[in-house]
Amino acid sequence: MPELPEVETVRRGLAPVMEGARFLKVEANRPDLRRPFPKDFVKRLTGKTVTGLGRRAKYLLADLSSGDVLMMHLGMSGSFRVAADGHAKRPGKFHHKRSEARAHDHVVFHMSSGAQVIFNDPRRFGLMLVVPRAELAEHPLMREVGPEPLGNAFDAEMLARASAGKKTSLKATLSDQKVVAGLGNIYVCEALHRALLSPKRRASTLANRGGAPNERAERLVEAIKAVLNDAIAAGGSSLRDHRRTDGELGEFQHNFRVYDREGQRCVTPGCPGTVKRIVQGGRSTFFCPTCQK
């Protein structure tokens, strides 16, 4: 599933054709994706202007002139295609190609900017909802989402406090959207390697006895921010399905230190270790047992 950097690159690709533009026409070519579309989905969008296009965790949020917010989630296989001036581009940079089959073009936005924004989703695990802005923070999909890892609220003190007393592993804790928003399997593995922390380490070890963050927490927060910023700059990771809106594959997978590198030499300077794969919570974890403690 696309993680924060991939969703952010999609947002940046859609913003030029959606922000400040009106929905001239909306086509919903099926009644549902992961959930049914709201019954008045087309009506609530048509004629409204997108006043801003933001992101919260792995959700795209289009603020509308009506006071509603269009919530969009890519799911496992969803992607956007922008068609304008006879050319089509995909926003977003993920080794397996996404579907080009028009049969999976489930939603089409005709924008006053002259662009068509098409949502394609073969597995239909994506999501589109229309929610009043005043109710967004308390929406079931939003109310328990943790702080943004690139925001000022996410620091060592916050992470240590959220991890205090937890018997779960660092990998499980960082993957919990209630603890920190937008992280998933790839970037948790990468951040833990940069911080030289084992994914099997207990999360509670990020705090001292008095609850204050220790050096591990400081190191980990710094690593999380760095890996996300590097991935966004590279356009995301082209794993399985994700692409940017311009159709180009992401490049960050070429910079993976551990993810999907089982059996290869660890890239930490001076480390003689080899990347190992284990399974945690039903997901593959990649790490170096030599330098990650």
N, C-alpha and C positions, 0 to 999 in steps of 0.2 A: 504494500500500500504506500502511495506517495507520502513522504514525511514533510516536515516544515519547509525545508529548502525547496523542494519540488513545488509545493503549493505556492510558495512565495514567488517563484519564477513564473508560474502561471498567472498569478495576480498581476505581476509587472507587465506581462505580455498582453493581458486583456484590458488593462487600465486605459491605454491610449484610444481604444475604440469604444469603450463603454462609459467611462467617466464623462459627465456632461452631456451624454447622448440620451435620447428617448427611445423607448421600445415602440417602434412603429407597428410591429406585428410580432406575435409570439405563436409558435407552432409547438404543441405538445403532441407528439405522434404516438403516444401510448398513455395509458392512465396512471402509470406508476414507474418507479425505479425500485430502490430498496423499500420505499414507502410510497403509498399513493400520493399523487400530486394533490394539493388543496383543490377542492371542487371549483373554486373561483380563481385558480392559478393564472389562467390567461387574462382574465378581466382585471385582476389586481396589478398586473404588470403593464398591460397595453396602455400607451400614452404617458406613462410615468418616466421621469428622468432619473438616471443614476447620478446621484450627487456625490458619491464616493465609493471606491472599491477597496475594501480592507480585507484583512485576514485575522482570524482568531484560531489558534492551534492549527488544525488541518482543514478548517472551513474557510471558504471565500464568502465575504459578506458584502453585498451590494446595497448600500443605502439608497432608498427611493424618495422622490419628492413627496410621496403620499404619507411618509412617516413609517412605512413598512421597510423591512430588510429581507432581501432575497438571500437565503442561506443555501450554499452549494458545497457539496462534498464529492470528491472524485471517486471514492470507493476504490475497488481493486483495479478496475480497468478503464475508468472514465477519462476522457480527454476532451479538450476544447479545440476547435478549428476555427480560424478567422478567415472568412472569404471576403475579399474586397478587390475591386478593379480587375476582376478576372483571375486573381491569384488567391491561393489558399495557404495559410500558414498555421502552425500549431505553436501555442506558447508553452513553454516548459522544456528543460534538457534532460530517460529511464530505460541493457544490452538487448531486450526483446521488443520488437516493433509493436506498436499499438494498432488496433484495428483501423483499416481504411474503408471497411464495408459500410456503404451508405445505409444499409438496412438497420444499422445500429445508431443512426442519427436520430436520437429520441426527442431532442429539444432544439429548436432553432429560434434565435433572437434576431429580428431584423431591426437594426439600430439606425437612428437618424444620422449617425456618422458615416453612413453608406456601407457599413460592414454587416455581414451576417456572422453571428457567433453561434457555432453549432456544437452541441454536446453529444459525443459518441460514447456509448458504454455497452459493450457486448455482454458483460456479466450482470449488468443492471444492479450493481451494489452501490451506485452513486446515490445522491440525495439532492432534492431541491424542495425547499419549503419557503413560505412567505410568512414572516412573523412581525408583528408590530415592534418597532424599535424599543418602545417602553417596556415590553415584555421579554426582550431578548436575553437579558442577564439572568432571568429566572427560568428560561426555557430548559426543559430536561436535558437537552444536549449541551447546554452552555453553563448551567449554574455550578457544576462541580469541576469545571476545567481549571487547572492550576495556572500559575503565572507564566507569561511568555518568557522563554529562556534568554531572549535577546533584550528583554525589557529591564528597567532599573529595579523592579521589585525582586528579580531573581538574583540572589547573591548567596554567598556562603552561609550567612546566618539563616536565611530562609530555608536553604536546602538542609542544613543541619537540624533545624527545628522540625521540618517535615519528616526527617528520617529518624528522629529520636525514638528510641524504644522499639524500632522495627526489627523483626527477626528475619525479614525477607532480604534477598540479595540486592546488591547495588543495581544489577541488571533489571530485576523486577521492579524495583522502586523507581528508577529513572524511566521505565516504560509505562508507568502508571500516569495517565493523563491528569489525575487529580493532584499529583505532585508537581509535575511540570508539563506544560502543553507542547504538543507537536513533535516530541521525540518518538522514535520508533526503533526497530531492531538495528538498522544500519548505523545511525548516528550515535546510539548508545554504545555500541561496540567500538566505534571509532573514538569517541570521547574518552572512554575508559582506558583505551590503549594510550592515548596521548597523556592522560593523567597517571599512567603506570599503576592503575588500580585493577585488581582482579574483579571480574563480573560476579564471582562467587562470594566476595567479601560481604559481610553483613552491612546493611545500610546504616545501622546505628553507630558504626565506627567512624562516621563523619563528624561526630561531636565529642567533645571532652566530657568528663564526668559531670561538670557543672552545666552542660548543655551548649556551651559555646562552640562555634565551628573550629575545627582544627585545620592543620595544614593540608590534609587530604581534601577537605571540603573546598578550600580555596583553590586548590589545584584542579579539582574536578569542574568547578564552575567556570574557571578560565578555559579549560579544555572544551567544554560544551559550547561556549560562546565562539571560540576560535573555529571549531569544526563546522558549525552552522554557517558562520560568515564565509568560510572558505568554500563551502558547498554552494551557497547562494551565488557567490562570485563566479563559480564554475558552471552555473546553470542547473544545478541538481545532479542526481545520479541516474544514469540510464540503465536501470535494472528492470527487467521484464517489460513493463508497459509505458513507463513515464517518458513523456517528451515535453519540450517547451512548446509554447504556442506557435513558434516559427517553424516547428517541425524538426528542428535539430535535436540530436541526442545530447543529453547532459554529459559532462566531461569529468565529474568528480570521481566516478568509479575508477578512473586511471590513477587517482591519488589515495585509494584505500590503503590503509596500513595493515588491517587485519581482516576486514569483512570479505568473505568469499576467497580467502587466501590460505585455506587449510593446507598444511604441509610445506608452505613456503617459508623462507628465512625471515625472521623478524627484522623490521627496518629500524628499530631503535638503535642508535649509534652504540657500538660496542657490545650489543646483546647477541649471544650465540644461539638464542632460542629459535624455535620453529612454531609457527601459528597452528593452534589446535582448534578443533570444533567440538563443542559439546551442545547438548540440548537443555534449554531452560524454559519452562513454561510452554513447551511445545514448539519453541522457536530455536533456530540455530544461533549459537553464540560463538563468535570467533575471538580469540585472544592469545596472548603469548604467556604461557605459564612461567616463563623464566623471569621476565622483567615486570610483569603485572602482579603485584602482591596485595 
